[in-house]
Amino acid sequence: MIQITRLFHADQVQERVLVVQGPNVPRVLPVESDEMVEAIRAQGVLVEYLVLPDGGHGFLRRENGISAQEAYLKFMQQYW
């Protein structure tokens, strides 16, 4: 089975983007997010990158959910 990583499509990102990542996310490893952010920035596209120090999939911790929601709101207010 061939898996296609999102990283191969980083060159197609043309608009600013917000990435929220936690170190305990099993589906998208932090290193994958780091690589994606780096690849998009290398193209000159603005990337806001929020790493929640103890976050996991779905922001199960209330504090992480609040931090993520605040980041979404700030990003949208600033750029849209």
C-alpha positions as CSV (number, residue, x, y, z in Angstrom):
1,M,0.0,0.0,0.0
2,I,1.4,3.4,-1.0
3,Q,0.8,6.2,1.4
4,I,0.9,9.8,0.2
5,T,2.1,12.3,2.8
6,R,0.7,15.8,2.9
7,L,4.3,17.0,2.8
8,F,4.4,16.2,-0.9
9,H,1.6,18.8,-1.4
10,A,3.2,21.7,0.6
11,D,4.1,23.4,-2.6
12,Q,0.4,23.9,-3.4
13,V,-0.3,25.9,-0.2
14,Q,-0.7,29.5,-1.2
15,E,-2.6,31.1,1.6
16,R,-1.6,31.7,5.3
17,V,-2.3,28.8,7.5
18,L,-2.6,27.9,11.2
19,V,-1.3,24.6,12.4
20,V,-2.2,23.4,15.9
21,Q,-0.3,20.3,17.2
22,G,0.2,18.4,20.4
23,P,3.0,15.9,21.1
24,N,0.6,13.1,21.9
25,V,-1.4,13.0,18.7
26,P,-1.1,9.5,17.2
27,R,-2.3,10.2,13.7
28,V,-0.1,13.2,12.8
29,L,3.2,13.0,14.6
30,P,4.8,16.3,15.7
31,V,7.7,15.7,13.4
32,E,5.3,15.6,10.4
33,S,3.7,18.9,11.4
34,D,7.2,20.4,11.9
35,E,8.2,19.3,8.4
36,M,5.0,20.6,6.9
37,V,5.3,24.0,8.6
38,E,8.9,24.2,7.5
39,A,8.1,23.3,3.9
40,I,5.3,25.9,3.6
41,R,7.4,28.6,5.2
42,A,10.2,27.8,2.7
43,Q,7.7,28.9,0.0
44,G,7.3,32.3,1.7
45,V,3.8,31.5,3.0
46,L,2.9,32.7,6.5
47,V,2.4,29.9,8.9
48,E,1.2,30.3,12.5
49,Y,2.2,27.3,14.5
50,L,0.8,26.5,17.9
51,V,2.2,23.5,19.8
52,L,0.3,22.5,22.8
53,P,2.8,21.0,25.2
54,D,0.6,18.2,26.5
55,G,-2.0,18.1,23.8
56,G,-3.4,15.0,22.2
57,H,-6.0,14.2,19.5
58,G,-9.3,16.1,19.9
59,F,-8.0,18.5,22.6
60,L,-9.4,16.4,25.4
61,R,-7.9,18.6,28.1
62,R,-10.1,21.7,28.6
63,E,-7.1,24.1,28.7
64,N,-5.8,22.8,25.3
65,G,-9.3,23.3,23.7
66,I,-9.4,26.8,25.0
67,S,-5.9,27.6,23.8
68,A,-6.7,26.2,20.4
69,Q,-10.0,28.1,20.1
70,E,-8.3,31.3,21.1
71,A,-5.6,30.7,18.4
72,Y,-8.3,30.1,15.8
73,L,-10.2,33.3,16.8
74,K,-7.0,35.4,16.8
75,F,-5.9,34.0,13.4
76,M,-9.3,34.6,11.8
77,Q,-9.6,38.2,13.3
78,Q,-6.1,39.0,12.1
79,Y,-6.2,37.6,8.6
80,W,-9.9,37.5,7.5
